[in-house]
Amino acid sequence: RAAGQVDRPIHLLINNAGTSHYGVTLIDDDAVDNLRGELEVNLFGILHMFRGFWRTVVRNDGAVANILSGASLQHNAMLGS
């Protein structure tokens, strides 16, 4: 939807959104719902933005930058999902 509302060339798409449920482990009652929410933002959000804008980015010799959390590089028991 957002891509259809842009009326100028896109040269750079920056995917910079993320969420986590710090302190929630995979055995908590809300683990499945929390993981679904995190996947919606952290995985599918990036995918949907890319799919919406890639054509105009490529057409303008642009680039896509996906910003990831430093948490993706380390193990932390309190970031179970």
N, CA and C atoms as a LAMMPS dump frame, in Angstrom:
ITEM: TIMESTEP
0
ITEM: NUMBER OF ATOMS
243
ITEM: BOX BOUNDS ff ff ff
-5.0000000000000000e+02 5.0000000000000000e+02
-5.0000000000000000e+02 5.0000000000000000e+02
-5.0000000000000000e+02 5.0000000000000000e+02
ITEM: ATOMS id mol type element x y z
1 1 1 N 0.815 -1.2 0
2 1 2 C 0 0 0
3 1 3 C 0.854 1.257 0
4 2 1 N 1.878 1.286 0.818
5 2 2 C 2.707 2.482 0.921
6 2 3 C 3.352 2.82 -0.417
7 3 1 N 3.793 1.797 -1.138
8 3 2 C 4.462 2.04 -2.419
9 3 3 C 3.54 2.753 -3.398
10 4 1 N 2.263 2.464 -3.353
11 4 2 C 1.306 3.101 -4.249
12 4 3 C 1.025 4.55 -3.908
13 5 1 N 1.446 5.008 -2.75
14 5 2 C 1.203 6.383 -2.323
15 5 3 C 2.399 7.298 -2.546
16 6 1 N 3.501 6.737 -3.019
17 6 2 C 4.708 7.522 -3.244
18 6 3 C 4.687 8.071 -4.657
19 7 1 N 4.879 9.374 -4.798
20 7 2 C 4.801 9.997 -6.114
21 7 3 C 6.144 10.536 -6.599
22 8 1 N 7.239 10.019 -6.052
23 8 2 C 8.566 10.442 -6.499
24 8 3 C 9.484 9.231 -6.552
25 9 1 N 10.588 9.344 -7.256
26 9 2 C 11.514 8.205 -7.367
27 9 3 C 12.089 7.813 -6.004
28 10 1 N 12.243 6.53 -5.817
29 10 2 C 12.852 6.001 -4.594
30 10 3 C 14.245 5.506 -4.959
31 11 1 N 15.249 6.025 -4.282
32 11 2 C 16.626 5.613 -4.522
33 11 3 C 17.166 4.736 -3.395
34 12 1 N 16.581 4.866 -2.23
35 12 2 C 17.064 4.114 -1.073
36 12 3 C 15.882 3.696 -0.209
37 13 1 N 15.771 2.41 0.025
38 13 2 C 14.773 1.876 0.953
39 13 3 C 15.525 1.395 2.19
40 14 1 N 15.189 1.939 3.333
41 14 2 C 15.81 1.516 4.582
42 14 3 C 14.752 0.798 5.406
43 15 1 N 14.95 -0.496 5.587
44 15 2 C 14.084 -1.29 6.458
45 15 3 C 14.671 -1.213 7.858
46 16 1 N 14.013 -0.467 8.728
47 16 2 C 14.53 -0.263 10.075
48 16 3 C 13.376 -0.353 11.068
49 17 1 N 12.927 -1.558 11.284
50 17 2 C 11.883 -1.785 12.269
51 17 3 C 12.185 -3.091 12.967
52 18 1 N 11.888 -3.157 14.213
53 18 2 C 12.124 -4.391 14.937
54 18 3 C 11.409 -4.38 16.27
55 19 1 N 11.148 -5.558 16.748
56 19 2 C 10.491 -5.689 18.041
57 19 3 C 10.972 -6.966 18.703
58 20 1 N 10.915 -6.987 20
59 20 2 C 11.211 -8.205 20.751
60 20 3 C 10.457 -8.142 22.071
61 21 1 N 10.307 -9.273 22.658
62 21 2 C 9.643 -9.376 23.954
63 21 3 C 10.696 -9.808 24.967
64 22 1 N 11.539 -8.871 25.329
65 22 2 C 12.656 -9.157 26.226
66 22 3 C 12.133 -9.715 27.551
67 23 1 N 12.74 -10.788 27.966
68 23 2 C 12.359 -11.396 29.234
69 23 3 C 11.351 -12.512 29.094
70 24 1 N 10.802 -12.692 27.904
71 24 2 C 9.837 -13.76 27.658
72 24 3 C 10.599 -14.95 27.084
73 25 1 N 10.411 -16.098 27.666
74 25 2 C 11.069 -17.298 27.155
75 25 3 C 10.076 -18.134 26.36
76 26 1 N 10.579 -19.139 25.7
77 26 2 C 9.73 -19.968 24.849
78 26 3 C 8.772 -20.855 25.635
79 27 1 N 8.952 -20.957 26.945
80 27 2 C 8.026 -21.768 27.749
81 27 3 C 6.924 -20.923 28.371
82 28 1 N 6.967 -19.608 28.206
83 28 2 C 5.919 -18.737 28.732
84 28 3 C 4.609 -18.95 27.98
85 29 1 N 3.514 -18.676 28.65
86 29 2 C 2.194 -18.871 28.04
87 29 3 C 2.001 -18.058 26.765
88 30 1 N 2.594 -16.875 26.7
89 30 2 C 2.421 -15.997 25.546
90 30 3 C 3.482 -16.21 24.467
91 31 1 N 4.302 -17.238 24.584
92 31 2 C 5.439 -17.416 23.684
93 31 3 C 5.023 -17.48 22.215
94 32 1 N 3.997 -18.222 21.896
95 32 2 C 3.596 -18.382 20.492
96 32 3 C 3.09 -17.059 19.93
97 33 1 N 2.244 -16.367 20.679
98 33 2 C 1.732 -15.08 20.206
99 33 3 C 2.85 -14.047 20.077
100 34 1 N 3.767 -14.035 21.031
101 34 2 C 4.885 -13.103 20.97
102 34 3 C 5.772 -13.387 19.768
103 35 1 N 6.054 -14.648 19.529
104 35 2 C 6.878 -15.002 18.381
105 35 3 C 6.198 -14.614 17.073
106 36 1 N 4.905 -14.839 16.98
107 36 2 C 4.169 -14.431 15.771
108 36 3 C 4.282 -12.924 15.551
109 37 1 N 4.13 -12.17 16.627
110 37 2 C 4.248 -10.716 16.514
111 37 3 C 5.628 -10.282 16.071
112 38 1 N 6.658 -10.924 16.626
113 38 2 C 8.025 -10.594 16.237
114 38 3 C 8.283 -10.956 14.779
115 39 1 N 7.795 -12.095 14.33
116 39 2 C 7.979 -12.491 12.937
117 39 3 C 7.251 -11.536 11.988
118 40 1 N 6.073 -11.076 12.382
119 40 2 C 5.331 -10.133 11.541
120 40 3 C 6.144 -8.866 11.288
121 41 1 N 6.796 -8.357 12.315
122 41 2 C 7.59 -7.134 12.161
123 41 3 C 8.972 -7.435 11.596
124 42 1 N 9.702 -8.333 12.254
125 42 2 C 11.122 -8.536 11.967
126 42 3 C 11.388 -9.304 10.676
127 43 1 N 10.469 -10.128 10.244
128 43 2 C 10.661 -10.91 9.019
129 43 3 C 9.708 -10.454 7.918
130 44 1 N 8.424 -10.57 8.18
131 44 2 C 7.46 -10.25 7.133
132 44 3 C 7.375 -8.759 6.841
133 45 1 N 7.643 -7.91 7.823
134 45 2 C 7.673 -6.465 7.575
135 45 3 C 8.728 -6.102 6.554
136 46 1 N 9.928 -6.666 6.73
137 46 2 C 11.016 -6.433 5.778
138 46 3 C 10.638 -6.98 4.403
139 47 1 N 10.088 -8.171 4.374
140 47 2 C 9.693 -8.781 3.109
141 47 3 C 8.651 -7.931 2.373
142 48 1 N 7.617 -7.487 3.08
143 48 2 C 6.549 -6.707 2.437
144 48 3 C 7.067 -5.36 1.925
145 49 1 N 7.925 -4.698 2.702
146 49 2 C 8.475 -3.424 2.232
147 49 3 C 9.333 -3.639 0.986
148 50 1 N 10.171 -4.666 1.003
149 50 2 C 10.993 -4.954 -0.163
150 50 3 C 10.122 -5.223 -1.387
151 51 1 N 9.133 -6.08 -1.225
152 51 2 C 8.278 -6.432 -2.362
153 51 3 C 7.504 -5.228 -2.884
154 52 1 N 7.155 -4.31 -2.007
155 52 2 C 6.418 -3.124 -2.428
156 52 3 C 7.261 -2.113 -3.185
157 53 1 N 8.56 -2.044 -2.867
158 53 2 C 9.388 -0.971 -3.408
159 53 3 C 10.509 -1.409 -4.34
160 54 1 N 10.776 -2.696 -4.496
161 54 2 C 11.964 -3.103 -5.231
162 54 3 C 11.98 -2.615 -6.672
163 55 1 N 10.851 -2.585 -7.323
164 55 2 C 10.835 -2.174 -8.734
165 55 3 C 11.301 -0.73 -8.902
166 56 1 N 10.777 0.164 -8.091
167 56 2 C 11.177 1.571 -8.231
168 56 3 C 12.616 1.783 -7.77
169 57 1 N 13.064 1.011 -6.781
170 57 2 C 14.458 1.117 -6.343
171 57 3 C 15.391 0.672 -7.468
172 58 1 N 15.107 -0.457 -8.09
173 58 2 C 15.936 -0.961 -9.187
174 58 3 C 15.889 -0.002 -10.374
175 59 1 N 14.73 0.483 -10.692
176 59 2 C 14.565 1.406 -11.826
177 59 3 C 15.412 2.665 -11.645
178 60 1 N 15.65 3.059 -10.401
179 60 2 C 16.419 4.266 -10.106
180 60 3 C 17.855 3.966 -9.681
181 61 1 N 18.335 2.744 -9.999
182 61 2 C 19.69 2.33 -9.608
183 61 3 C 19.937 2.556 -8.123
184 62 1 N 18.94 2.237 -7.328
185 62 2 C 19.018 2.463 -5.894
186 62 3 C 19.5 1.255 -5.124
187 63 1 N 19.232 1.277 -3.823
188 63 2 C 19.691 0.203 -2.94
189 63 3 C 18.674 -0.009 -1.827
190 64 1 N 18.772 -1.185 -1.227
191 64 2 C 17.956 -1.539 -0.069
192 64 3 C 18.906 -1.821 1.087
193 65 1 N 18.636 -1.213 2.228
194 65 2 C 19.424 -1.462 3.442
195 65 3 C 18.495 -2.025 4.505
196 66 1 N 18.831 -3.197 5.002
197 66 2 C 18.081 -3.812 6.087
198 66 3 C 18.881 -3.632 7.371
199 67 1 N 18.314 -2.921 8.327
200 67 2 C 18.975 -2.667 9.599
201 67 3 C 18.56 -3.768 10.567
202 68 1 N 19.545 -4.468 11.125
203 68 2 C 19.279 -5.548 12.068
204 68 3 C 19.76 -5.155 13.452
205 69 1 N 19.181 -5.753 14.44
206 69 2 C 19.571 -5.523 15.82
207 69 3 C 20.861 -6.262 16.141
208 70 1 N 21.66 -5.686 17.004
209 70 2 C 22.837 -6.374 17.504
210 70 3 C 22.469 -7.655 18.218
211 71 1 N 21.237 -7.754 18.675
212 71 2 C 20.769 -8.964 19.357
213 71 3 C 20.785 -10.172 18.428
214 72 1 N 20.772 -9.929 17.134
215 72 2 C 20.804 -11.058 16.191
216 72 3 C 22.175 -11.719 16.142
217 73 1 N 23.169 -11.111 16.746
218 73 2 C 24.527 -11.636 16.699
219 73 3 C 24.948 -12.334 17.981
220 74 1 N 24.056 -12.4 18.949
221 74 2 C 24.44 -12.987 20.229
222 74 3 C 23.33 -13.864 20.791
223 75 1 N 23.702 -14.751 21.652
224 75 2 C 22.709 -15.574 22.356
225 75 3 C 22.356 -14.884 23.666
226 76 1 N 21.084 -14.804 23.933
227 76 2 C 20.619 -14.219 25.19
228 76 3 C 19.378 -14.981 25.591
229 77 1 N 19.415 -15.621 26.725
230 77 2 C 18.287 -16.442 27.182
231 77 3 C 17.005 -15.63 27.344
232 78 1 N 17.139 -14.327 27.545
233 78 2 C 15.944 -13.495 27.724
234 78 3 C 15.353 -13.013 26.402
235 79 1 N 15.987 -13.389 25.302
236 79 2 C 15.45 -13.115 23.974
237 79 3 C 15.22 -14.449 23.274
238 80 1 N 14.411 -15.28 23.896
239 80 2 C 14.231 -16.657 23.436
240 80 3 C 13.72 -16.805 22.024
241 81 1 N 12.823 -15.957 21.627
242 81 2 C 12.266 -16.103 20.272
243 81 3 C 13.185 -15.535 19.243
